[in-house]
Amino acid sequence: MDFDDLKNSGVAEMARNIKEKMLDYISDSHSRTVTASAGGGMVTVVMNMNHQVVSLGMEKEVVNPDDIEMLRDLIISAVNQASEQVIQEMSRKLGDMATQLKFDMPPE
């Protein structure tokens, strides 16, 4: 199969569509967020799809100068949970794109 065959088979158009979908997904990643919490909601983290923490909230009761280690552990837990949610969402989205790619493939 030479270049003209590939071009005529729709592969070039399919590649353009994939590129467009990926660019849309990337440009949209700043605005999409996940939320995770720890300590029964005492600490809450909002993270965007670029793994940037955009918000950190905590209840007054969790801020105890005598137990900074507990606060640190809750923050770490909430951030890690948010990060895992981002990874799962990205995997799901990329899986959806891969599935769509299979259906977009031209017949052999």
QUISULSUL-V318475 format. One record per run of one state. SS is the DSSP state (~ for helix, > for strand, _ for the rest). FROM is the first residue (numbers start at 1). LEN is the number of residues. If there is no record, write none. Layout:
SS,FROM,LEN + SS,FROM,LEN
This chain:
_,1,2 + ~,3,6 + _,9,2 + ~,11,18 + _,29,4 + >,33,6 + _,39,4 + >,43,6 + _,49,4 + >,53,6 + _,59,1 + ~,60,3 + _,63,5 + ~,68,37 + _,105,4
